[in-house]
Amino acid sequence: MAMITRPAALFGGLLTALTLTVAGAAAEEITGYRSAEFGMTSQEVLARLESDDVANIERHQTEDDDLLIDVERQAEGEPVTDLRYVFPAGSDRLALVVAFHPNVADHAVVKEQLISQHGQPWGEEMTEWWFEQLKGDMPEEPNGLTIWGGGESAHNERGRLVRLWSFDDYLSVEYLDTRLLR
């Protein structure tokens, strides 16, 4: 599983309120990942994971006192996806889920799945600006970024994002609530 540094360090510039809207009326509200919803306690998430077809559940604290729950998800006919559920220090509320996809060649498929769920991603100019702001805080140099969410179309979605990062040898999809990462 890829290493993740403290969430606040990764998302420092993104913690400000965003006011972009999600394109497309068919976009799903960003509430979390699968059955785990933002704001749930670690015990609630662990109970829900049983219905998400996961294995190898590991729970640990970081040096910065973040609680991490790492699991593997194996969907039929798909490669194993490593998942990380993050509960920031001082809080037992789910703020971030990261899905690691082991094959960069799946980028188009993963992006199309996210478009079907969340509508069109942000425009190129805004995404490029955020890419430049965030890439320096990443544990390794990313190759690209696509972002959904952060809109005001639904008050519950404000500050909730999905980010698709591409790296040399894997993809990561982050489902995050910036308000809970503070």
N, C-alpha and C positions, 0 to 999 in steps of 0.2 A: 504494500500500500504506500502511496506517495506521502511524503511528510507535509504537514500543514503547520504553518506558524500561527501564532496568536491571531485570532480573527480580527481584533481591532487594528493590528498592524497592517493586515491585508486590505482592509476596507476603510482606512482612515479618511480619505478624501470623499468617500461615498456616504458618510454618515449624515450629511446635510440633507434636508428634505428635497425631494425631486418632484418636478411638476410636469413631467411628460405623460402623455396618455398612451394606453395600449391601443394599437390600431386594430380595427375589425370588431364587429359586434359579437362574433363567435368566440372571442377570447375568454378563456377560463380565468376566474379570479385566482391569484397566487395566494394559496393558503398554507403551503408547506410542501411536503413530498409524500406522495401516495397517501397512506392513512395517518401519517404523522403531521400534525398541524403546528404552526408557529405558536409559541406560548405554552405548549404542553410541558408538563414536568417530565423528568427523565423516566420516572416510573410509568407514567402514562404512555410515553413513547415505547418503552420496552414491552408493555402489554399489547400495543398495536402492532409491533413488529411481527408477532406471530402470524398475522393475516397477510403479511407482505412477502412471504416465501423467502425468508432470509436464513442464513446459517452463520456459524462461527462468530457469535456475538461476543465482543470484548468491550469492557467498560473501564476507563482509566482517567486519571486527572493529569493535566499538564503541569509543568513547573509554574505557570502563571495561574493555576487553579481553575482552568477551564475543564469542564467535564466533557469527555468524548465517548461516544458509543460508536464502535466500528463494527460493520457487518458485511457479509457478502450476499449478494442477491443473484440468483440464477434463474432467469426466465427461460422457459423452454425454447430451444433453438437459438439462444443468444449466449455470448460469452459472459463469464462471471463479471459482475459490476461491484466494485468496492464502494461502500457507502460510509460516510462519516456524519454523525449527528452531533452538533456542537451546542453546548450550553455554556455561555460565557461566565467567567469568574463572577462570583457574587450573585448569581442567578441560577435558578433551576428551571429556566424557561427556554425551550428550543428556539434558537435564533438562526441557525444555518444548517443546511444539509448539503453535502458535497457528494456527487456521484462521479466516480472515476471510470471512464470508458477506456479499456486497454488498447483500442485500435484506432489510430488517427484516421484511417481510411473510412471509418464510420461517420465522419463529420457531417456529410450531406444528409445521411439518414437521421442522425440525432437532431440536426437543425430542423429538418422537415417535421419531425415529431413535435419539437417545441413550437414551431409555427402553427401546427394543427391544434395544439393545446392553448397557446397564448397569443395567437395572432401574429402580425408582422413585428419584427424587432425594431429597435430604435433605428433612426437614420444613420447614415455613414458618418456624417460630420460629428454628431454628438457621441457616437460610439468611439470614434477615433480620439476625441478629446479625453474621454474617460479612460481609454486604453493607455494613453500617454501618462495620465495621472496615476494609474494603479500599477502599471507593469513594474515599476521600480521596487515595489513592496512585495512582489511575488517571490517565492522561494527559488524559482528558476525563470528564465526569460520566456514569456509566452510568445506564440506566433500570431495569435489573433483573438478577438473578443467579439461576441454578439450579445446584446442585452435586450431583455423584455421587461416591461412593467414599470413601476414607479409612478403610475398615473394617478390622476384624480377622478377617473371615471367611477370608481367605487371607493368610498372612504376607507375601507379596510385594506385596499391594495396600496395605498400611498406608502412609499418606503419599502415595498416588497418587490423584489427583483428576481429574475432568473438570468444567470450569466453563463454563457458557453465560452470556455477558454480552450484554445488549441495549443498544444505543446508539441515538441518533436516526436514524442513516443506515446502520448495519450491525450485524451480530452477530459476536461472536468466540467460538470454542470453544477453551478451553485444556486441553490434556492435559499434566499435570505430575506430576513426582515431587519432592515437597518436600524429600526427603533429599538429592537431587542439586543443589538450588538453593542450598545453604548455601555 
